[in-house]
Amino acid sequence: MRKLALTVMLAVSMASAALPACAEWVIGDARPDAPELAARGAFKVGVRTERIVHRDQFDILRASESNRAPRYDRTLTLELWYPAQLAPGQREAVQYTDVLGAGANNPARPNTPFTFAGRAARDAAPLPGKPYPLVIVSHGYPGSRLQMSYLTENLASKGYVVVAIDHMESTRLDRAGFASTLLNRPFDDQYVLDTVAAWARPGSGHFLSGMVDAGHTALVGYSMGGYGALVAAGAGIEAPALKPLGVTDTAPFASLLHGAARTLDTRIRAVVAFAPWGGSRGLWQDAGLAQLRVPLLFVAGEDDQIAGYADGVLRLAQQVVHAPRYLLGYQLARHNIAPNPPPPASHANPIDFSAYAEPVWDSARINNINQHVVTAFLEQALRQRDMSAWLAPDSPASPARSIAGVHWRYWPAAEN
């Protein structure tokens, strides 16, 4: 069954075959001990950067008694990975530039640029053919669109169009008040979905025209990105829980609250929530979580001191009763179970290093496991392929039996 599913699924090539024997290790490469679905797929990968502007949005950080309805434009920088056709001599080799720190003018963590290598071809031509499912990726607070490149490149190589967002006022470069992140994450996700869907229409003039099946979209989020993905997919939040977080006026959140009249976007077919923040803070109760109806994959460290585990991610997974959901728990891991490994530039600052590293787990090992389980989950949720050989808890190839140091749980959707 496993062999047949692999053949039907992707014609996945093992990393050792896809890369030159002498190639240096690059973030996201499959290690010798990587689970089987961590290997890159059969597609070459292109990457481009785009900037979009979400105009006339409520500016929660500048609202005051004298100015209750300030408006502003939100600029979102996007990184797009996609199946590509390479020109003669073009290689899947790119240098990404990111930044360390936790916002501007922070003497303890100054903004320090760094570069790292990836396996994608900058501005390569897209590979035409049947439209590919869409995956939208949302970072933590603060974070960046590049902090999960091991996963974004990997998914693009398996026939997905992947769009990662730099959320304004929430990156390592421009971090601002937390209220902006609380309010804007689900709206940013929705706007990016609408924008990419418009680009995908035939005749749009965008390079993604005809390439994206936005009707089969997954939201992938880490920490506050996980929070935003859950809310965008339908989880209604509780107004009283916002006030301890410094939100004095909950009116801007009205459409996101539990019980609000809301039409869910049926294009969103799945959610992957890495260490989603908010469960241990009471942002969701049973009724708000019951609004979620799409398949979910939760991934968390079982010693997470930021999102919480027993009172946080595990509780969320247990209470999303109307959706089928999986939970991968890393034993002894904390909150950093989603990003790339710590860049060498972070080694000079223990605080920056600790923003990426896990004290017990090897980050590259976590990356490979994440690639494996997310691949299996999205193939089933977006492409309706039978991935029970890898997902069913009682299967010999399930994470519970094939990967040391993790717990793997599954809950079916309850009847309405």
C-alpha positions in Angstrom: 0.0 0.0 0.0 2.8 2.4 0.9 4.6 1.8 -2.3 1.5 2.3 -4.4 0.6 5.5 -2.6 4.1 6.9 -3.2 3.9 6.2 -6.9 0.5 7.7 -7.3 1.2 10.7 -5.0 4.1 12.6 -6.4 6.8 10.5 -8.0 8.9 11.8 -5.2 12.6 11.5 -5.9 14.9 10.9 -3.0 17.1 13.8 -2.1 20.3 11.8 -2.8 19.1 11.4 -6.4 17.9 15.0 -6.8 21.1 16.6 -5.7 24.6 16.3 -6.9 26.7 13.9 -4.8 29.1 16.6 -3.9 26.5 19.2 -3.0 26.8 20.9 0.3 24.0 20.5 2.8 21.4 23.3 2.5 18.5 24.1 4.9 15.7 21.7 4.1 17.7 18.9 2.6 16.8 15.4 3.7 19.3 13.9 6.1 20.1 10.2 6.0 17.7 9.6 8.9 14.8 11.7 7.4 11.4 10.0 7.2 10.5 9.1 3.6 8.1 11.9 2.7 10.7 14.5 3.6 12.4 14.0 0.3 11.9 16.7 -2.3 9.4 16.1 -5.0 9.8 15.8 -8.8 9.3 19.5 -9.6 12.0 22.1 -10.1 11.3 25.2 -7.8 11.2 28.8 -8.8 11.0 31.7 -6.3 10.0 35.4 -6.7 9.3 38.3 -4.3 6.2 40.4 -4.6 4.8 43.4 -2.6 1.1 44.0 -2.3 -0.8 46.8 -0.5 -4.0 46.2 1.5 -5.4 49.7 1.4 -7.6 51.6 3.9 -7.3 49.3 6.9 -8.1 50.2 10.5 -4.9 51.3 12.3 -5.4 49.9 15.8 -2.0 51.1 17.0 -2.9 54.8 16.4 -6.5 54.7 17.5 -7.2 57.1 20.4 -10.0 58.9 22.2 -9.6 61.8 19.7 -9.1 59.6 16.7 -11.3 56.5 16.9 -11.1 55.4 13.3 -7.6 56.0 11.9 -6.9 54.2 8.6 -3.7 53.2 6.8 -2.3 51.0 4.0 -0.7 47.7 4.9 2.2 46.7 2.7 2.8 43.0 2.7 6.0 41.5 1.2 5.4 38.0 -0.2 7.8 35.2 -1.2 6.4 32.9 -3.8 7.7 29.4 -4.5 6.2 27.4 -7.4 6.9 24.6 -9.8 9.2 26.0 -12.5 10.8 25.2 -15.8 14.5 26.2 -15.7 16.3 27.9 -18.6 19.5 26.3 -19.9 22.2 26.7 -17.3 19.8 27.9 -14.6 20.1 26.1 -11.3 18.1 25.8 -8.1 20.4 27.9 -6.1 19.4 31.1 -4.4 20.6 33.3 -1.6 17.9 34.6 0.8 18.5 37.7 3.0 16.8 37.8 6.3 17.4 39.8 9.6 17.9 39.0 13.2 16.4 41.0 16.1 13.0 41.7 17.6 12.2 45.1 16.1 14.0 48.3 15.3 16.2 50.1 17.9 16.5 47.2 20.3 20.0 47.3 21.8 19.7 43.8 23.2 18.9 42.4 19.7 20.0 44.8 17.0 18.7 44.1 13.5 21.5 42.2 11.9 21.1 41.0 8.3 22.2 37.5 7.3 22.1 35.4 4.2 21.5 31.7 3.7 21.3 29.4 0.7 18.2 27.7 -0.7 17.3 25.3 -3.4 15.2 27.4 -5.7 15.8 29.4 -8.9 15.2 33.1 -8.6 12.6 34.4 -11.1 12.4 31.1 -13.0 9.6 30.6 -15.5 6.6 28.9 -14.1 5.8 25.3 -15.2 2.5 25.4 -17.1 -0.1 22.7 -16.7 -2.9 21.8 -14.4 -3.3 24.4 -11.6 -1.5 23.6 -8.3 -3.1 23.8 -4.8 -2.2 26.9 -2.8 -0.4 27.0 0.5 -0.2 30.3 2.5 2.4 30.5 5.2 2.3 32.9 8.1 5.3 33.5 10.5 5.5 34.1 14.3 5.7 37.4 16.2 8.2 38.6 15.3 9.4 36.5 12.4 9.7 36.6 8.6 8.4 35.1 5.4 11.7 33.2 5.1 11.9 31.5 8.4 10.3 28.3 7.2 12.1 28.0 3.8 12.9 24.3 4.5 9.1 23.7 4.2 8.1 26.2 1.5 10.7 25.0 -1.0 9.9 21.4 -0.2 6.2 21.8 -0.8 6.7 23.7 -4.1 8.9 20.7 -5.3 5.8 18.5 -4.7 3.5 20.6 -6.8 2.1 23.4 -4.6 2.2 27.1 -5.1 3.5 28.4 -1.7 3.1 32.1 -0.6 4.8 33.2 2.6 3.9 36.6 4.1 5.9 39.3 5.8 3.2 40.7 8.1 3.6 44.4 8.5 4.4 45.5 12.1 5.1 41.9 13.0 8.5 41.1 11.4 11.9 41.1 13.1 12.6 44.4 11.3 9.4 46.4 12.0 7.9 44.8 15.1 5.3 47.1 16.7 2.5 46.8 19.2 1.0 43.3 19.7 -2.6 44.5 19.1 -1.7 44.9 15.4 -0.7 41.3 15.1 -3.8 40.1 17.0 -6.1 42.1 14.7 -4.4 41.8 11.3 -3.2 38.2 11.0 -6.5 36.7 9.8 -7.3 39.7 7.6 -3.8 39.5 6.0 -4.3 35.8 5.3 -7.6 36.5 3.6 -6.3 39.4 1.6 -3.4 37.3 0.3 -5.8 34.5 -0.7 -8.0 36.9 -2.5 -4.9 38.5 -4.3 -3.4 35.2 -5.4 -6.8 34.0 -6.6 -7.1 37.2 -8.7 -3.5 36.6 -10.1 -4.5 33.0 -11.0 -7.4 34.0 -13.2 -6.8 33.5 -16.9 -5.8 36.7 -18.6 -4.7 38.4 -15.3 -1.3 39.2 -16.8 0.4 37.8 -13.6 3.0 35.1 -14.0 0.7 32.8 -11.9 -2.2 33.2 -14.3 -3.7 29.7 -14.8 -1.2 28.1 -12.3 -3.1 28.2 -9.0 -6.1 26.3 -7.8 -7.1 28.7 -5.0 -10.2 26.6 -4.4 -7.9 24.2 -2.6 -6.0 26.3 -0.2 -4.2 25.4 3.0 -3.2 28.0 5.7 0.1 27.2 7.5 1.0 29.3 10.5 3.5 29.3 13.3 2.8 30.7 16.7 0.9 33.9 16.0 0.7 32.7 12.4 -1.1 29.6 13.8 -3.5 31.9 15.7 -4.2 33.8 12.5 -4.8 30.7 10.5 -7.3 29.3 13.0 -9.2 32.5 13.1 -9.2 32.9 9.3 -10.5 29.4 9.0 -13.4 30.1 11.3 -12.4 29.8 15.0 -14.3 32.6 16.7 -12.4 34.3 19.5 -13.7 35.5 22.9 -13.9 39.2 23.5 -13.1 39.1 27.2 -9.8 37.4 26.5 -8.6 40.3 24.4 -8.7 42.8 27.3 -5.8 41.2 29.3 -3.8 41.4 26.1 -4.0 45.2 26.1 -7.0 45.6 23.8 -9.3 48.2 25.3 -11.7 48.5 22.4 -12.8 45.1 21.0 -15.0 46.7 18.3 -12.4 46.2 15.5 -12.5 42.5 16.3 -16.2 42.3 15.9 -16.2 40.1 12.8 -13.7 37.7 14.3 -15.6 37.0 17.6 -17.5 33.9 18.5 -21.1 34.3 17.5 -20.5 37.0 14.9 -22.3 36.6 11.6 -19.6 35.3 9.3 -19.4 33.5 6.0 -16.5 31.1 6.0 -14.3 31.0 2.9 -14.8 27.6 1.4 -11.6 27.9 -0.5 -9.7 27.2 2.7 -9.6 23.4 2.8 -7.0 22.7 5.5 -5.0 24.3 8.3 -1.5 23.4 9.7 -1.0 25.1 13.0 2.6 25.0 14.4 2.5 25.9 18.1 -0.5 28.1 17.7 -0.6 30.9 20.3 -3.7 31.8 22.2 -5.2 28.6 23.6 -3.7 28.9 27.0 -4.9 32.6 27.1 -8.5 31.7 26.7 -8.9 33.2 23.3 -11.1 30.3 22.2 -13.7 28.4 24.1 -15.6 25.3 23.0 -18.3 27.1 20.9 -15.7 29.2 19.0 -13.6 26.2 18.2 -16.6 24.2 17.1 -16.9 26.7 14.2 -13.9 25.0 12.6 -14.8 22.4 10.0 -11.7 21.9 7.9 -9.1 19.2 8.5 -6.3 20.4 10.8 -2.8 19.3 11.7 -1.4 20.7 15.0 2.3 20.5 15.6 3.7 21.4 19.0 6.5 20.9 21.6 5.2 19.2 24.7 7.2 21.6 26.9 6.1 24.7 25.0 6.3 27.6 27.5 4.9 30.2 25.1 1.8 28.6 23.5 1.3 26.1 26.2 0.7 22.4 25.6 -1.7 20.7 28.0 -3.7 24.0 28.5 -2.8 25.3 25.0 -2.3 23.2 21.8 -3.5 19.9 23.1 -6.7 21.5 24.5 -7.3 23.2 21.1 -6.9 19.9 19.3 -9.3 18.1 21.7 -12.0 20.8 21.4 -12.2 21.3 17.6 -14.9 18.7 17.6 -16.4 19.2 14.2 -13.2 18.8 12.2 -10.9 15.8 11.7 -7.5 16.7 13.3 -4.1 15.3 13.9 -1.6 16.4 16.6 2.2 15.8 16.4 3.8 16.4 19.8 7.6 16.6 20.1 8.6 15.2 23.5 10.8 17.6 25.5 10.5 20.3 22.8 9.5 23.9 23.5 8.2 26.6 21.1 10.7 26.5 18.3 9.5 23.5 16.4 8.7 25.3 13.1 11.6 27.6 12.0 14.8 26.9 10.0 17.8 26.0 12.1 19.6 28.8 13.9 21.6 30.8 11.3 25.4 31.2 12.1 24.8 34.9 12.6 22.7 34.1 15.6 25.5 32.4 17.4 26.9 35.7 18.5 23.7 36.6 20.5 22.2 34.0 22.9 18.8 35.6 22.7 18.7 35.5 18.9 20.0 31.9 18.9 17.3 30.8 21.4 14.6 32.3 19.1 15.4 29.5 16.6 17.0 26.6 18.6 15.5 23.8 20.6 17.5 22.8 23.7 17.0 19.1 23.2 16.1 18.5 19.5 18.2 19.0 16.5 16.4 21.6 14.3 17.3 19.9 11.0 15.8 16.7 12.3 12.6 18.6 13.3 12.5 20.2 9.8 12.6 16.8 8.1 9.9 15.4 10.3 7.7 18.4 9.6 8.2 18.0 5.9 7.1 14.4 6.2 3.9 14.9 8.2 2.9 18.1 6.4 3.3 16.4 3.0 1.1 13.5 4.1 -1.5 15.7 5.6 -1.8 18.1 2.6 -1.8 15.3 0.1 -4.9 13.9 1.9 -6.6 17.2 2.7 -6.0 19.1 -0.6 -5.6 16.3 -3.1 -7.9 13.8 -1.5 -5.3 11.1 -1.7 -5.4 8.2 0.7 -2.4 8.8 3.0 -3.6 6.5 5.8 -0.4 4.5 5.5 1.4 7.5 7.0 -1.4 9.2 9.0 -3.4 6.4 10.6 -2.1 6.1 14.2 -2.2 2.3 14.0 -0.2 2.1 10.8 3.4 0.8 11.0 4.5 3.9 9.1 2.6 6.4 11.3 4.8 8.9 13.2 3.8 7.2 16.4 5.6 4.0 15.3 8.2 5.2 12.8 9.6 8.3 14.5 11.3 8.3 17.9 10.5 11.0 20.4 7.1 12.1 19.2 3.5 11.4 20.0 0.9 11.2 17.3 -2.9 11.6 17.9 -6.0 11.7 15.7 -9.5 12.7 16.4 -12.3 12.2 13.8 -14.9 14.8 13.3 -17.9 14.5 15.6 -21.4 14.4 14.1 -23.1 17.8 13.9 
